[in-house]
Amino acid sequence: MRIGRIATPEGMCFCVIDDEGTTAKQISGHPFEAPQFTGKEWPLAEVRLLAPMLPGKIVALGRNYADHVAEVFQKSADALPPTIFLKPSTAVVGPGAAIKIPDFATKVEFEGEVAMVISKPCKNVKADDWQDYVLGFTILNDVSSRDLQFADGQWARAKGIDTFAPMGPWIETDLSKFEFDNISIKAHLTHDGETTTPQDSNSNQMIKTFGEILEMITESMTLLPGDVVITGSPAGTKEMFPGDFIEIEVAGIGKLGNPVERA
């Protein structure tokens, strides 16, 4: 099932989006229990898709793909193992919303990632039990200002700028449709009218698996319903400029596209 969040003439609401991606059916309340339909529905083309969740926190596992560690940090993953960091909820925007680059961020890159949306409070989760705590998968673009990342020595400012966490287009709750060690992750970048696919990888390159990520994070902190966990970026990240368009594509979920503008 695809859970989305939309803006309609009547306000914002959660909805279930059909498999064809054509119709949004409103549900009452929150999406952490069996959906209760209100009877209202809209053609998807007549509403605006928002980020499917407004998380209390975004918890990220950085350096979870060895090839990405090598391209960004010029070191091996053995020397720089996976690490936990946070992105603020104020960085979240939805599909189609602009990524806005401020003047003080001079080398901004995309990072297409698979994201887990948490379904219930969890602490000290065992890796084998991770699916019991995950509502579903969505896509998150972990936009990062490399100049600030290296200048600051920690990543809060570089990755926490407003609009630096595009998320969507919806949450795919049927985890049984995924081969967890074989999820295609791509990023298509349109620059000066030419589209390339600089990021073309697979979850089989992850150092820590989905379950191991959740176990590692919840050893330290409690995750709450609606929190989002991002699982690391593969290699192929590249600088974006105002006027560009970036589209992250994850097999089994869909595509998340955002224009790039000057703030």
C-alpha positions in Angstrom: 0.0 0.0 0.0 1.2 3.5 -0.8 0.6 6.1 2.0 0.9 9.7 1.0 0.2 13.1 2.3 -1.5 15.7 0.1 -2.7 19.2 0.0 -6.3 19.5 -1.3 -8.7 22.4 -1.5 -10.0 21.3 1.9 -6.6 21.1 3.6 -3.9 18.6 4.2 -4.5 14.9 4.9 -3.0 11.4 4.7 -4.2 9.2 1.9 -3.8 5.9 0.2 -2.6 6.2 -3.4 -3.6 3.5 -5.9 -1.0 1.3 -7.6 -1.5 3.2 -10.9 -0.6 6.5 -9.1 -3.8 8.2 -10.3 -6.1 8.4 -7.3 -5.6 9.6 -3.7 -8.2 8.3 -1.2 -8.3 10.2 2.1 -7.9 8.4 5.4 -8.8 9.7 8.8 -6.2 10.2 11.5 -2.7 8.9 11.2 -1.2 6.1 9.1 0.1 4.0 11.9 -2.9 1.8 12.1 -5.2 0.1 9.6 -6.5 2.9 7.3 -10.0 4.2 7.8 -11.3 5.7 4.6 -13.4 8.9 4.7 -15.0 8.3 1.3 -13.3 11.4 -0.1 -10.9 10.9 -3.1 -9.2 13.1 -5.7 -7.4 12.5 -9.0 -3.7 12.7 -8.0 -3.2 15.2 -10.8 -5.5 17.6 -9.0 -3.8 17.6 -5.6 -0.3 18.4 -4.5 1.9 15.6 -3.1 3.6 16.7 0.1 6.4 15.0 2.0 4.7 11.8 3.2 5.7 12.3 6.8 6.8 15.2 9.0 9.3 13.4 11.2 10.2 14.4 14.7 13.7 13.6 13.7 15.7 12.2 10.8 18.4 9.8 11.9 21.0 9.0 9.2 23.7 6.4 8.8 26.5 8.0 7.0 29.4 6.3 5.3 27.4 3.1 4.7 28.6 2.5 1.2 32.3 1.9 0.7 32.5 3.4 -2.7 30.9 6.6 -1.5 33.3 6.8 1.4 36.2 6.6 -1.1 34.8 9.2 -3.4 33.9 11.8 -0.8 36.5 11.2 2.0 39.3 9.7 -0.1 39.7 7.0 2.5 38.7 3.4 2.9 35.5 2.3 4.7 37.8 0.4 7.1 39.3 3.7 8.2 36.0 5.5 8.3 33.2 3.1 9.4 29.5 4.0 9.3 28.5 6.8 11.6 25.2 8.3 12.9 24.1 11.9 12.4 20.9 13.9 12.5 19.0 16.1 10.0 16.4 18.5 11.4 12.7 18.2 10.4 12.8 21.7 9.1 15.0 20.5 6.2 12.1 18.4 4.8 10.3 19.3 1.6 8.0 17.3 -0.6 8.1 16.2 -4.3 8.4 19.0 -6.7 9.5 21.6 -4.0 12.7 23.5 -4.7 16.0 22.7 -3.1 17.2 26.2 -2.3 20.9 26.7 -2.1 22.1 29.7 0.0 25.1 31.8 -1.0 27.2 30.4 1.9 26.9 26.8 0.6 29.2 26.6 -2.4 29.5 22.9 -3.3 26.1 21.2 -2.9 25.5 17.6 -3.9 22.6 15.2 -3.9 22.6 11.8 -2.1 19.8 9.5 -3.1 18.9 7.1 -0.3 16.3 4.5 0.8 14.5 5.7 4.0 12.7 3.8 6.6 9.6 5.3 8.3 9.2 4.2 11.9 5.8 2.8 12.9 6.0 2.6 16.7 8.3 3.5 19.6 11.4 1.4 19.6 14.6 1.0 21.7 17.2 -1.8 21.6 15.8 -3.3 18.5 17.4 -6.6 17.4 18.5 -6.7 13.7 16.3 -9.7 12.9 13.2 -7.8 14.3 13.5 -4.6 12.3 10.5 -5.0 10.1 8.2 -5.0 13.2 9.0 -1.3 13.7 9.0 0.0 10.1 5.8 1.4 8.5 7.5 1.3 5.1 10.1 2.7 2.7 10.3 6.1 1.1 13.0 8.1 -0.7 15.0 10.8 0.8 17.6 13.1 -0.9 20.3 13.8 1.7 21.4 17.1 0.1 24.8 18.0 1.4 27.0 21.0 1.2 30.5 19.5 1.0 32.3 22.7 1.7 30.5 23.2 5.0 30.8 19.5 5.8 34.6 19.6 5.7 35.0 23.1 7.0 32.9 22.5 10.1 34.2 19.0 10.9 30.7 17.9 11.8 27.7 17.7 9.5 24.7 19.5 11.2 24.9 22.7 9.2 26.1 21.0 5.9 23.1 18.6 5.8 20.5 20.5 7.9 19.9 23.6 5.7 16.2 24.3 5.0 15.0 22.3 2.0 18.0 19.9 2.2 15.8 16.8 2.9 13.4 16.3 0.0 11.2 13.2 0.8 8.6 11.2 -1.1 6.7 10.6 -3.2 4.9 8.3 -0.7 5.6 5.5 1.7 5.5 2.0 0.3 4.2 -0.2 3.3 4.4 -3.6 1.6 8.0 -4.6 2.5 7.4 -8.1 1.1 7.8 -6.7 -2.4 11.4 -5.8 -1.8 14.6 -7.9 -2.0 16.4 -6.0 0.7 19.8 -6.8 -0.7 18.8 -6.0 -4.3 17.1 -2.6 -4.4 18.2 -0.4 -7.3 19.0 3.2 -6.4 19.5 5.8 -9.1 19.8 9.6 -9.4 19.1 11.4 -12.6 20.5 14.9 -12.9 19.4 17.4 -15.6 21.9 20.2 -16.1 21.8 22.6 -19.1 19.1 20.5 -20.7 21.1 17.2 -20.6 20.1 14.4 -18.3 22.6 11.9 -16.9 22.5 9.2 -14.3 25.5 9.8 -12.1 24.2 7.6 -9.3 23.4 4.0 -10.3 23.9 1.5 -7.5 22.2 -1.1 -5.4 21.4 -1.8 -1.7 23.6 -4.8 -2.0 26.5 -2.4 -1.6 25.4 -1.4 1.9 27.9 -2.1 4.7 25.2 -2.4 7.4 21.9 -3.9 6.5 18.5 -2.4 7.3 18.2 -4.4 10.4 21.8 -3.7 11.5 21.2 0.0 11.0 18.1 0.0 13.2 19.9 -2.0 15.9 22.8 0.4 15.9 20.7 3.5 16.1 18.3 2.2 18.8 21.2 1.1 21.0 21.7 4.9 21.6 18.3 6.5 21.1 14.6 5.8 21.1 12.8 6.2 17.8 9.2 7.3 17.7 6.4 6.9 15.2 7.0 9.0 12.1 10.8 9.3 12.7 12.7 8.6 9.5 15.9 6.6 9.2 18.1 7.1 6.1 20.4 4.3 5.2 23.3 5.8 3.4 24.2 7.1 0.0 25.9 5.0 -2.8 28.7 6.5 -4.9 27.9 8.8 -7.8 27.0 12.0 -5.9 27.6 15.1 -7.9 27.3 18.9 -7.5 24.0 20.6 -8.3 23.5 24.1 -9.4 20.4 26.5 -9.6 18.4 25.6 -12.7 19.2 21.9 -12.4 16.6 19.2 -11.7 17.4 16.1 -9.6 15.3 12.9 -9.6 16.0 10.0 -7.3 14.6 6.7 -8.4 14.3 3.7 -6.1 12.9 0.4 -7.4 9.7 -0.6 -5.7 9.0 2.9 -4.4 9.0 5.4 -7.4 10.7 8.7 -8.2 11.3 11.8 -6.2 12.0 14.9 -8.3 13.0 18.4 -7.2 14.2 21.5 -9.0 17.3 23.4 -7.7 17.1 27.1 -7.0 19.1 29.9 -5.4 17.8 30.7 -2.0 
